[in-house]
C-alpha cells in the first residue's frame, strides 16, 4: 500500500484496503497488524500463546519443549481451573487472540473445556498441532466450534522420514487428517520445519504439499531445546544450503521471481555500534507466552524474563514483562545493520548466551539467503 495517513480506527483501515484493491483474503493480516500496533501503544496484551502441556505423542529429535513424565521431576501440569483463571485475567487485561500449543496441545485431557472457555469470551483461538490427533471426531468438534486457524507441522514426505525425525512413522495418518480437515473447510495450513534429521527430503515434501494444494509456510528457524529436555541444539539445524533450496523451490512453485545478488556485492554485517535497548518485535509489547508451568514470558525464545501470574496476578506480571523487554539490551552491531529486519530476533542472539551479543553464524546465514534472492535488503542502509 502507498504511503498515506495512518488509519485511526478499523473503519478507516477497511476503507483504505478497499481503495487500494487489497484482496479480501489479506484483510485479516492488515487488521491484525493494526490491532497489534494499537495494543503496543496502549501496553495491552492483545495476543497470548498458551503452552498447555509438555507431553507429546511424537518424540522429535529437535523439539524444544517435549518432556516425558520422568523429566518433569514431580512437577504438575496446571489444572483446568488454573488455566481458566489465567484466561479470565488475560481477557480482562485485553487478550483477544490466543494460540494453543504444547507439546501436543490436543493431548491435554481438558483441551475441549479450555478451548470452549476461550471462545466464550469471544477470543479468536488458533491451534498448533502435529496433526496425529486431528481425526474425524476432532474435525467434527472444530466444525461446530471453528478456530481461526489450525497449523499442522509436517516433518517429512513419507513414513520413513517421519520415523527418522519423530520416532514414529505417522506421515500417512497426518496427511490423511490434513486432507480431511481441508475437505471439511477448516482453516488448515501446514508448517514445514527444516532440520538436520530430514536429510534431503525437504524438496519432495514441498512438492507434495503444493500438489495437494495445501497452504504452507517454511519455518525460518528452530527454537533451542530447553535444558531439561536433554536435547542439544548444535546438531539439529538444517544447513543454509538446505534452507536456500527449500525457499527457492517454494518461490518457484508460487511463481515468484528470484533475484540473486553476487555475495561479494553485499554489505558486510556491522561489527560495532552503540548499545541500544528494547526488543524490536511485539514480544512483551502486545504478545505474551504462558508455559505449561504457568510462567509468563515475553515469548518462548526469551527464558531470561519471566513472572508468575498465578501468584502475583496477570496484570502485575504483564507490566513487569513489558518493562523488562523495554530495558533489554540488544546487540550493538544490530543497530543500523542492513540485515536487521531479517535477523533481529532477540531469541536467536540469546543462543550465544546473551541478547547483547550478535549471533555471527545467523548473520552469515541471512547474508547467504540474501545472495540467493530469498531475502532483500536496502543497499543504501
URNOR-V602252 format. One record per helix or strand of 2 or more residues. SS is the DSSP state (H for helix, E for strand). FROM is the first residue (numbers start at 0). TO is the last residue. If there is no record, write none. Layout:
SS/FROM/TO + SS/FROM/TO
This chain:
H/9/18 + H/23/41 + E/46/50 + H/69/71 + H/79/92 + E/96/100 + H/104/106 + H/110/119 + E/123/128 + H/135/143 + E/148/153 + H/158/165 + H/170/182 + E/187/191 + H/195/197 + H/201/210 + E/215/217 + H/226/228 + H/239/252 + H/262/264 + E/275/276 + E/286/289 + E/294/296 + E/306/307 + H/308/311 + H/313/326 + E/328/329 + H/331/333 + H/339/342 + H/345/349 + H/359/370
